[in-house]
């Protein structure tokens, strides 16, 4: 399915041999130079393409380039675009084919290393290896040339290797020493680890390490004193290092240590740090307490990375493991296996005794590997899955005894082992702390907010919400911070559109005022939010306060302020290798390589300045988990907190490990898929409130799964209401329709039968019967499937047929040639007329245009997004924006349009306008009250996600009635794909004022409903 767009373009380009020259003439010209690629045409042609005229192929390329521009990955030129080598190398195959770029090089490379790294004559050359023959190569931007052949497009790993080689080759003679030579080899090894097929000779087994910083390890001696040893961050133990310090001349400005199969390069500042630690080798017993309290009094912290300490919940650092989150097993487990090591895969022989066991294990294996876990639980035991090739070999051996079908390999095959993941090990909140509710319910003083400092007065429900947060905040400040079960957080689960951002900002400002009044440190504020909302948070600060109560606001994101706080050349912390782990799969905190400048030792460059607001994303929290978790935050705010609902992700581990006075989780959908989501959120906000996972599952989830199908909905209602009572004042949940008096009405318009819903309008014209080529294509899929099913096992083909029906229901030629070769409004309308559903969409757009109103089109399929942009732009003479996962959320360059800017342009246009959005990428947190129509061209299979997307327009600030249109394609004889999906979605229970929310429709349900 993901290759449909590429197949379409290939069919346009290569469908007939006599079309090659025609395609060349209708595509944009591409030229490579040393810095990247230039896509260009004459100024007149580019101008015509921008307004929807000219070659359809070139228009499609313009859409792709414009999307790259909007995400900050392209630069505009007067007659085209420039794309850097880095971006061109990173494009996926679909984008590259659309842009008519060459394919990847599918063979390997060989490095010829001449001379010793200590010698000035040290040289490295890289050759292409094809069928055992070596060929010289030429690199130009992102292109690889071999002789007179057509170029190949480099991968990111290959580009980094050749770039490092070029930089090394251009070094002046006075800089081309051993340090530069070893750094080059380290970069080539990094490229190899990143996927480049590169033979490095002797350096294939000799690892070159360039430490990002020097830490310190303290060993308690028998007499009570401490012996200090520098930590290089490469996994070397103090005993190993003590035997090798003699290799260094500490009086020189650099050196190299050989430790087993590692070469550790120590540059001047690292040698200085080693000297600093070795110069204070012994801390007397009487000074140990003072050293632990203020190590910077003994060691120069500007040279040595001193341990800052984690929160009370962090047990240590170790290997990522998968948590069994299955709903029916109520067995208590040690999630992270801190007490025992996992068994080897060979032990599975005695645990997998039938094909059902094999299938069950494969499901858990797949889920665990998707999370990057290194072990998985099965039958009450932990099994090591860190070497996928070994696991697959064992499973093949087991299945051979069953005469079962072959085991499916995980994507990537045997040659692509899972990356080792190192993360925080957390203390499990095993205790169900009943005192928490008592503390929260105690009468406290009601904080009074100084509204004169605010630019806008809170609505009554917002004043109530602010008071609720501050009441819990004050109780959290008064509780024992060394107790993991202290009162420390809450969940703001208000319906979408009630102003959670405004309320939370006021609470954060009041926290600083409370701290200042008490003479306490005004600790920094951390806001973690989806990328698309960072700009919104910045803007809300200016809209909320007359004068900002914060020192400043820093956006910890690439393209913004991240580089200001990064330690030079430090990698993302989530990439730290598991070779730093000891035999118990744990890691010394002294070996952690922090990547951000934090703590007093960083001086004015530190990230964690008092009163500062730091805005970041869940991905950045994951990538810099160790640095962010040692900071002592004042308040941590998680916006759209459903992003940390899965306990098996690094970002959730990091969220639970953050150290703060108070945590506030904000989400309009506290449950998206299962009650496990809710437990994970509450375990982050307030550990101990709901006990551990096994206890929660037994009490709240098992009854739902044990209920009969007929009784399950009622059981969900009862469980949801009971669970709402159990969390008490730790969750605040209000409904928009109940809280916002005077909010315009919302009408749901559908041509299909719906379950009872408020403000539902049955609109038959929104459901149209398929005909012509669309009906033929739909019937063909069903006929082929039924014929094959009569002759063979079709269990693996049902999902494929389902996806074909889904695409055909959108348009019969999704993926076929000539789909985009339309020019002009008349041709575009004719192409749309081939689809029953899109014909309905076009009719509604014509009516909305006649009213002079604005509309959001929601759809998931990227090909459809691009196709409708091209067609509708020509029909309505509009420059239609697409907001999806590829669109920049934070502005990086002046010419880049971010999501927020695109929405502002859309809303600023007079009268009718269209914007296309993905319900997943753009359906969270954005406000688009300039539109009052929503058309779900493709319905999301999770009703909570669909509701989130709809509520982009139905929230504070909306002045018009809102209309939600649900078009559908019908079959003349039986229920169509759209009818089945609508029936399943309508059958999902919608309980807005309880914890439980509807489950998503899954593929199995659709397959069953369609009779496949």
N, C-alpha and C positions, 0 to 999 in steps of 0.2 A: 504493500500500500504506500509506504513511504517513498517508493521509487516512481510513483505515477507521474509526477511532474517532470522527473528526468526522462522517463520513457517518452513522454509527450514531446519534449524538446528534441530527443534523439529521432523521433519519427518525423519531426519537422525538418531536421537537418539531414537525415540519412534514409528517409523513407523511400526515395528513388534516387538512383545514381545520377540522373540528369538534373537533380535539384541542387547538387553541391555548389555550383557556381552561383546559383540564385540565392542560396542561403548566405554565402560569403558576402554577396552584395547587399543583403538585407540585415546582416548582423553588424553590431558596432565593431569598429576596428580596435585591435588590442596590440599594444606595444610594451615590451619589457625593457626596463632599464635597471640600473644598479640598486635602486631603492624600492622597486615594485612594478606595478602594471598601470598603464594609462589606457582607459577606454575612451575613445573619441570619435567624433564625426565632425562635419562642418558645423559652424555655428547655427546656420539655418536649419539643418537637419535636427540638431539637438533641440532647438527651440520648438520645432514641430512635434517632436516626440514627447516633449514635456506637456503638450496640450492634447495628447492623444491622437496625433496624426502620424502617418508614416508606417513603416514595416511593423507588423505585429510581433515578429521575432525581436526586433530591436526594442519595441515597447516593453516586452517582457523583461529584457535585459535591463532596461531603465528602471523597472519596478524593483528588481533585485538590487541594483546599485543604489537606488534611493533608500531601500531598507537598510543597506549597509551604512549609508550616510547618516540615517536617523539613529543608528546605534553607535555612531562614532567611529566606524571602521572604514570610512572612505572620505576623501576630500573632494569638494566640488572644483571643477575647472570651468572656464568660460565655455568650452566646447566638449565637456565630458567629465570624467571622474578619475581620480588617482586612488589606487588601492595599494597599501604597503605590502612588502614581501611577507611580513608576518601574517597579515590578514589573508592574503591570497593563499598562503600555504595552509591556513587553518580552515578554509572553506570546505564544507562537506561536498560530497560528490554531486549531489543534486544541484547545489548552487553553482558549482564549477561547470557542470554541463550546460546549465542555462546560460552561463557567461561564455560558453564556447572555449573553455580552457583545456589544455592537454591533460592526459591521464597521469596517474602516478607511475613511478618506476617500480616494477614488481620484482626486481632482482636485488642482489646485495651489494655491499661495498667492502673494500679491503683497504686498511690503512698501512702504509709503509712507513715505519718509524726508523729513522737513521740517526745514529749517534746516541750518546748518553744525555740524560736530562741536565747533567751538570755542565755539558760542553756547549760552547757557543755555536757549534755547527749542527746542533739538534734540529732535525727537520721532520715534518710529517706530510705525506701526500696521500690523498684518498682516490682510489680508482673504483670504477664500476666493475662488478664481477658478473659476467653473463656466460653461463654454461662453462664455467672454469676458465674463461678468458678474461683478462683484465684490460680495461679501456680507460684512457684518460678522460676527464670530464671538464666541462666548462660551466660555471655558474653565472647566471645573469638574473639578478633579482630572485624571484621564486622559481625560476626555471633551471632545469638541468639539461645540458646538451652533451650528447655522446656522438662524436664525429659529425656527419652531415645529416643525422636523423632528426626527426621532429622532436621538439623539446618535451620534457616531462615536468610535471609539477611536483615540487618538493613537499614532503611532509614537514610539520613544525619541527620534529626532531632532526630531520636531515638539514633543514635550514639553519637550525642552531649550531649544528656541527660545522657546516661549511662557513658560517659567519665567524665562529670562533677561530677556524683555520685562517680565514682572511685577516682577522684582527692580529693574530699572532704573526703572520707573515709580514705585516706592515709595521711591526714594532721597530723602533730605532735600536741600534746595536747596544746602546747602554741600558736598555730595558729588557733585552732578550736573554735573560739569565735563567737559572734553574727554577725560580718561582714562576715565571711566565710559562716555562715549558710544562711544569707540573699542572699549572692551572689549565692549560690547553688540554692535557690528557684527562683532567677531571671533567672538563666540559664535554669531551668526546664520550667519556664513560656515561655521563648523564644522558646524552643523546641516545646512546645504546640502550640504557635502561628505559628510555621513553619510547622505544619501539623501533629505532633505526637498526636495520640489519647490517651491522658493522663489525668486521673482524679486526681486533686490535692487537693481535699477536700476544706478546708477553703481558701487555697491559689488560688483556681480557680477564686475567686472574689476579692482577695486582690492583687493588682499589686505591685510587688517589683521593684523599680527603683534604678539603680546605675548610677548617673550622670557621664558623661565623662569629664565634666568641669563645672566650675562655671562662669557665666557671671554677668552682672550688668544691672539693669533697673533703669532709671532715670525718676522721676516724677516731673514736674514743679509745684511748690507751689505758692500760691497767692502772696507772697512777691517777686517772681522772682527767688527764690533760687531753688535748686534741692535737692530732697530727693532720696538717693540711696538705692537700695534693691538688695541683691544677687538673681540671676536667676539660678534655678536648672535644667532648661531644661526639666522639666516634665509637663509644662503647668500651674504650680501654679502661681496665681496672687500675687502681693505685699501684698494685703489685707489679703489673705489666709496665707501667710508666716508670716506676722507681728503678727498674732494671735498664731503662733506656735513656734517662736524662743525660747520661754520659755521652750519648751520640751528638748532643748539642753543644755548641760553643755559645753560651749565654751572653757573651760580650758582643756578639755579632748581631746585625739587624735582620736576622732571618735564619731559617734552618729547616731541616727535614728529619722526621723521625720515622724509622721503619719498625712497625709493630705487626708481627706475623705477616699477613698478606695485605697490609695497608701501608701506604706512604702518606704521612701527615705533613702537609706544608704549613709551616709557621712563618707568617709574614711579620714585619717589624713590630706592629702593634700587638700581635699575639705573643711574640717572644717577650715583649715588655710585661705582658700580663703574667706569663709563666714566671719571669724573674720576680714579680711582685709577690706571687703566692709562695714561691720557694724561699723568698727572703723572710717570710713570717711563718716558717714551717711549723713551729710548735707553739700552741697556746697553753700556758700553764693552767693547772686545775682551778686555781683561784680566779682566773680571768674568763673561764669558759662561759659562765652565765652572762657576763658583759659582752662577750664576743657574739653569742647567739642573739642577744637583744639588739646590738648595734655593730654588725660586722664591718661597716664602713669605717669605724674608728681604728680598725686594725689593718684593713686592706683598702687600697685605692679603688673605689668603686667605678671610677672613670675608665679603669683598665679591665677590671674583672666583673663578670656578670654574677652578682650575688643573688642568692635565693630569697625571693620575696614572700613565699608562702601562699597556699591555696585556702579556699574556704573550708569550714569544718566538715562539710559533706564530702570533700574530695579525699578518697582513701589513698590514692597514688596515681601513677601513670603506668599503663600497660597495654596489652594487645587487645584490639577491638574484638568483642565476641557478640554473637547473635543471641538475643533474648527470645525465648519461645513465647510468642504472644497468642498461642492458640486458645480459642475460647472454651474448649470443653475439658481440658486437662487441668484439674485443680491441685496437682501435685506441687508442693513448695520446692523451689529450686534456688541454687546459688547462681544468679544470672551471669555473673562475670567469672565464675570458676576461679575465685581467688584462693580457694582452699586446696584444689587438686588440679593437676595438669590434664588436658584432654587425652583420650586414648587415640592411638594411631588408627588410620582408616582400616587396616587389616582386621581390627577387632569387630568390624561390622559383620563379618561372616557369622558370628554367633548371635547377632541381634536381628539380622534380616533373614527370615526363614521362609518367606512366601512372597509372591508377586505384590500383594497388597502392602507388605512392609517396604518393599523396594520403591513402590510408587510414593508412599508416604514420606520416605526418606528423601527422595528426589525433590519433592515439593519443598521440604524444609531446607534442603541444600541450596536450591535455587533462590529462595527468599534470603537466606543468610549471605550468599555470595553477592547478591545484588546490593546488600548493605556493606560489602567489603569486610565481612566478618571472617575470623580465622578459625572459628570452631562453631559447632552446631550441636544442640541437644537432641538426643533421640533415645527413647525408651529409658529415660532417667539418667543417661550417661552423656558426657561431652566427648565429641570426636573432632580430631584435628582435620581441618579442611584447607590448610594453608597451601597445600600443593595439589591443585586441581587435577594434574595429570595422574598423580598417584591415586586420588579418589576415584577418578573415572576408571582406571585400571582395575581397582578392587571391585567396583560395581559391575564391570563387565564380567569379571570372574564369577561373581555371585549370580548374575542373571543367566550365565551359561548353564548353571545347574537347574534353572527353572524352565529352560527352553523358551525363554521369553524374548520379546522383541528387543533389539539393541537399545542400549541406554543412549539417550540423546545427550550429546556433549553440550556443555554450556557455551554460549556465544563466545567466540574467540579461540576455541579449540585448545589442544594440549599445549601449544607453544606460547600461550598468553596467560601466565599465572596471575592470580589476583594480587593486587598491590597490598603489601603489609600495611595495616592501619594501627597507629598508636593513638590512644585517647585517654581521657580521664577515667579512672576506676572510681565508682561512686559507692558510698555507704548506702546500703539498702534501708529505706525507712520501714523497717519491719514492725515497729511498734504502732498500734492504733491508739493515738494519743487523745483521750477523751477530754483532757483539760483544755485543749485548744478551743473547743466550742464555748466552754465556760469563760475563758479569757476574752474571747471575741464578743461575747454577749454582755460582759460587764459594762455598767454605765460609765461612760467617760465624759470628759469635758468636750463640748461641741466646739470645734475650731471655727473661728470667724474669719472669712476671707475678705481681704480689703479689695472690694470691687472697684474702687476708684483707680486702681492700677491697670484695670482691664479695659480694652477697647470696646468690648461688647458685654452686655449683661447676660449672665447665664439664664437659660430657661429654667423653670422650676425643677424639672427632672434632672437637669445638669447640676443645679445647686445641691440637690439631694445626693447625686453621685459623687460630687467633690467631697461633701461632708462624710459620706461613707468611706471613701478612700483615706481621708485624713484621720478618721477615728481609728482605723486599723493601723495606719502608719504610726501614730503616736504610741499605740500599744506595742508595736514591733520595736520601736526605739527603746522602750522601757524594758523589754525582755532580755534574757541572758543570751548574748550573741555567741557564746561558746556551746550552746545547746542546739543540736541539729533540729530538735522538735520545738524550737521557740516559735512564737507567732511571727511570721515573716513575709506573708504575701497574700494575694487575693486574685480572683478572676472576675473581670468586668465583661459580662457576656451580653451586654445590651444589643438589641436588634440593630441591624445596619442603618446608618443615617441619623443616629441620635446624638452624635457629637462626642464620641469617645476620645478623639485626639484632643479636643479642647479641654475636656474635663481632666485628662491626664496631665496636660501641660500645666494647668492651674495647680494641681496637686504637687507636681515637681517643684514649681516655684515656691509654694508654701513650705515644702520640705527645707529648702535653702534658708527661708526666713526663720523657721523653727530652729535650725541648727545655729544660725547666727545669734538668735536671741538667747540661746543656751550657752553660747561661747564654745560651741563644738565646731569641728571641721566641716565646712560645706563641701562634702564629697562630690565628685563628678556624677553626672546623670548619663546613663546609657540607654539608648533607644534602639531596639533591634526590630527591623521591619522589612517587608519585601522591597526589592529594589525600586519598584514602581512608586513607592510611597515616600522615599527619602526627600524628594523635592517638596512634597506636600507638607511634611513635618517642618521643613525650613520655613515655608510660607506661613504655616499656622502660627509659628512663634511671633512673626511680625503682625499677624492679624489679631492675636490674642492679647498682647501686652502693649501698653503705651510706651514703655521703656523696658527693654529686655532685662529680666532678672538674672540672666546667665552671663558668665564671663565672655564666652563666645560659643559658636557652634562649629563643630568639625564633622565632616562627612568622611567616615573611614571607608573609602571605596576607591577602587582604581579609577583614574581620571579625575579624582578630586583631591582629597587631603591624605590619602593613604601613604603616598610616597614621602610625605613630610615626616612621618613617624616610623617608617620602615628602617630597620638596620640594614646598612648597605650589603647587598648580595645575599641577604638572608632569604631562605626559601619559605614558602607557606608552611606553617607548623603542622598541618595535617599530612604533609608529605614526609615527615621524619620517619626514618626507616626502622624496621623492627630489629635490625642488627644491634640496636642499642639496648635490647631487652636482655635480662639475665636469664638463668635457667628456670626461674619461676614465672617467666613472661611478664616481669615488672621492670621498671626503669627508675634509676636514681633521679630525683629531682635535679640534682647537680648536673646531670647530663642533658637536661632539656635545653634546646637551642631556641631561645626566645627571638622573635622576629620583629618585635615592636619596641620602641624606646619608652620604657615605663619606669616608674619609681623615682625617688629623689636623685639617684645617680645620673639620670638622664638630664637633670637640670631643666633649663628652659625649653628643651626639646621634648620633654615628657608628654605622653598622651594624657595621662590622668591628672590634669590640672584641676584644682579646686573650682567648683561652680561651673565647670565646663559641661556642655551637652555634646555627647558623641553619638552621632547617628551612624548606624551600620546595618548590614544585611545579615540574614541567617547564614549565608554562604561565607561571609567574612568572619563571622563568629566561629564557624567551623574551621576555617583555614588558619585562624590566629587564636585558637582556643586556649593555649597555655598563657599567652601574654594577657589576654582579656580576663582570664580566670584568676590571676594573681592580683589584679587591681581591686582595691577596696572601694566599690561603688557605693554611692548613696542610695539611689533608686535605679532599678533596672526595669524597663518597660518593654514588653514584647507585644508589638502590634501584629494583628492577624496571627495570633498565637497558635492557630491550628498547624502552623509550620513546624511546631515541636511536639506533635501528637504521637510520633513514632519513637519509642525508646531505643530503637536500634540504629538511629542515625547519629553521626558525630555532632551535628548541631544541637540535638536534644541533650546529649551528654554534656556538652559545653554549657547549655542553658541551665541545667540542673547544678552544674559546678560553679556558676558565677557567685562571687562573694558580694553581698550588698546588705544594706539596712532593710530594704523593702523591695519586693518584686511585685509587679503588677502585670498580669496577663490580660490582654484585651482581644476579644474575638466575638463576632456575631454568630459564629457557628461552633460552639464548644464541642459538638459531636458531629463529625462528617461521615464516618463510616461505621464505627462501633463504639460501645461504651469504653473500650480500651483507650480511645482518644481522650475521653474525659478524665480517666484515671491518671494518664500520663501528664495532662495539663495540671491537675491538682497536685500531683506528686512533685511537680516543678515549683508551683506557687507556694504550697503549704505541705511539706513532707509530714507524714504521720496522720493527716486528717482522715484519709480513707484507708490507711493501712497499706500493706504490701500488695503486690499484684495478685498473688495466689488467693489471698483472703478476699480481695475485691471481686475477683472473678467468680469465686464460689458463691458470694452473697448476692451479687447484682447481675451477673451475666448468665451463669448456668441456668437459672430459672427460665430465662427467655428461650434458650436453646432447647430446653427440655419440654417446653410447652408445645402443644399440638399446633398445627398450622392455623386452625380456627381460633385458638385462644391466644396466639402469639401477639397479635396487635394489642389486645386488652392487657396482656402481661407487660408489654412495653410501656403502656400508659401508666400502669401501677408502679413499675420499677422506676420510671422517669420521675414521677411525683415523689416517690419515697426517697430517691437519691437527692432530689432537690432539697428536701428537708434535711438530709444528712449533712450537706455542706453548709447549711445555715447562712450566717452573715459573710462567709468567705466568698460567696458569689452574688453578684448583683445582675439581675436579668430583667429588663423592661422591654415592652413591645412598642414599636413605632406608632401603630395605629391608636394605641391607648394613651401615649404620652404627648404626641404632637397634635394638639387641637388646631383645626383649620388646615391641616395638610390636605392637598387636593386628593381626589379619588384616584384609585388605580383599577383599571379594567383589564381583565384577561380575555382575549378574543381567540376562540378556537373553532375550527370547523368540525372537530371530533367530539365525541361524547367524553365528558370529564366527570370525575367524582365531584361531589358537592364542594364548591369553593366560593369564597366571598367575591362578589363583583365579577362573576364569570359571565361572559357574553357568548352565547352560541352563535357563530358566524359561519354558516355553511359555505360561503364563497371562498373561505380560506382553505378548503380541502377540495382538490381537483383530481380527477381520474387521469392516470397516465395513459398515453396513447402513442401510436407511431413507433419510432425507433426506441423510445424509452420503454414502452411496454414490451416490445420484442426483446430488448436486452434483458429486462427483468425476468421475463418468462424463460429465456434461454438459460440463465443461471439456475433457475429452479429445475428445469427439465434435465439439464446435464447432471445436476446433483442427484436427482431421483434415479436417473438411469444408472449412474455409477454406484449408487447405494445398493441397488438390486444385485450387483455383481461383486462388490468388494467391501472391505471394512472402511467406512467413511468417517470414522471418529475424528481423524485428523483434518478432514476436509470441511467440516461443518463451519468452523470459524472463518475459513477462507470464503466460503459461499456467503456467509453473513456479511463480511466486509464488502464483497462485491455488490450485494443488494443495497447496502448503505450508500455506496458511492453512486450507483445507478439511480437511486432515489433522489440524489442531488442533481445529477445531469447524466444522460446516457453515454456521453462521450468523455467522461473524466478519464484522461490518460490517452485518448485517441488523437491521431494526427489531425491537424487543421483546426483544433478547438479554438486556438487563440488567433488564427489567421483571419480575423474579421477587422474591417476598417469602416468606421462610420457608425452613426447611431442606428440606422436602419438594419445594417448587418448584425449589430450587437443584439437588437431586439429579436431578430430572427433566430439567432443562436440561443437566446434565453427561452424562446417559445418551444424549443425541443424538450424542455423540462417542465413538468406539471407544477412542481413546487416553486421553481424560480419564476414561472409565469405569474403565480400568485404574489410572490414578492414584488415583482415589477408593478403589478396593478396597485398594490398598497403604496409603493413609492410614488406612483403618479398621484394618488389621492393625497398623500402627505405633502407632496410638492404644491398641490393646489391650495392647501391650507397655509403654506408658508412656514411649516414646522420642520423640526429636525429629528433624525432617526439614527439609532445604533443598530447595525446588523451584526449579530453574534453568530460565529461559525468557528469550528475547530480546524477543519482541513485547510492546510496552507494553500494548496493548489486552488481551492475554491475562493479563498481570500484574494489571491492575485488575479484570478480570472474575473471575479465580479468587480474588482477595482478597475480593470481595463475596460470592461463592458460598460459599467455604469458611468465611468468618467466620460466616455464618448456619448452616452445617451443624454446625460444631464449637464455636460460641459462643466464638470467639477474636478477639483484636485482632491481626490478622496484619500485620506490617510488610513493606514493599517496599523493597529496596535496589537502586537502579540509578543511572544517571548523574545523576538529578535529586536524589538524596539528599545532604544536607550531609555533608561529610567532616570539617569542622572546625567546632566549635561557635561560633556567633556570638552567640546570645542564650540566656538562661536556659531559655526554653521550647522551644528547638529540640532535637530528637532527632537526634544525628549517627549515622553508620553504626555506630560503635563502641558507642554507648549503646543503639542498637536491638538489636545483637547481645547485649549484656549483659542487656537485658530478656528477650530470647528465651531465653537460656540459664538465667536465674534462675527462670523459671517451673517449677513442679513438674510433672513428668511430660510428657505429650504437648504438643508445640507445633510450629507451622509458621512458616517464614519464606520469603519469595519473593525471589529474587535474579536479577540479570542476570549471566550468566557473564563478560561483558565488563567492566562497571563494578565488580562486587563479587568477581570471580574472581581478584583480584590482591592478595596480601599480607595479607588478613584471616584471622584464626584463629577458627574456630567449632567447637571440639572438644566443645561441649555437644551437638551433633547427631552422630548416627552413621548417619543415612540421607541419601542424596542421590538425588533423582529428576530426571533430565534430561528434563523435559517437552518441551522443544525442544532438539535436539542442536546444538551449535556446529559449524560446518563446518570449523573448524580443530581437529584433535585435540589440539594442544598447549594451546589455550585451554580445551578441555573438561577436560583433565587438571589444569590449574591450578585450575579451578573445583572439581573433585572434591576436590582436596587441601586445600581449606579445612578439611575435617574430619579428614583423615588426616595428622597431624603431631604434633610433640611436645606432650604433654598429653592425647592421646586415650587413653581407658581401655577403650573398648568396641570390639568388632568393627565394621567399617564396611561398609555395604551400598550399592552403587551400582546403582540401578534404571534400566533403559533401556526404557520402554514404546514400543510401536509400533502403528500402524494398518495393517491388511492389506487387500488387495483380494481378493475371492473368486476371480478368474479369472487375474490376472497380478500381477506385482510392483508394489507400491505405491511412493509417494514415499519413505516411511520405509525400505522395503526397499532401494531404490536408494541412499539416503544411507548407510545402515548398511554396505552392501557397499563403497562407496567409502571410507568411514572405516576399515573393517576392513582394507582393502588398503593403507593407508598404513603405511609402515615405521616401527616404533617402536624406536629405538635409544637407550636411556637413558644409556649410558656412552660416548657419543661426541659429537662436535660436531654432526653432522647430526641433525635431528629431522624428523618427518613434515611434508609439505606439506599445506596446507588443500585441501579439496574446493572447486572453483570452479563457477560456474553453468554454464559450458560443459560440464564433465564431467557434471553432473546432466542437462542438456538432452540430451546424447548418450546417457546411460544410459537415460533415459526414452523415447528415440526421438522426441523432439520436433523 
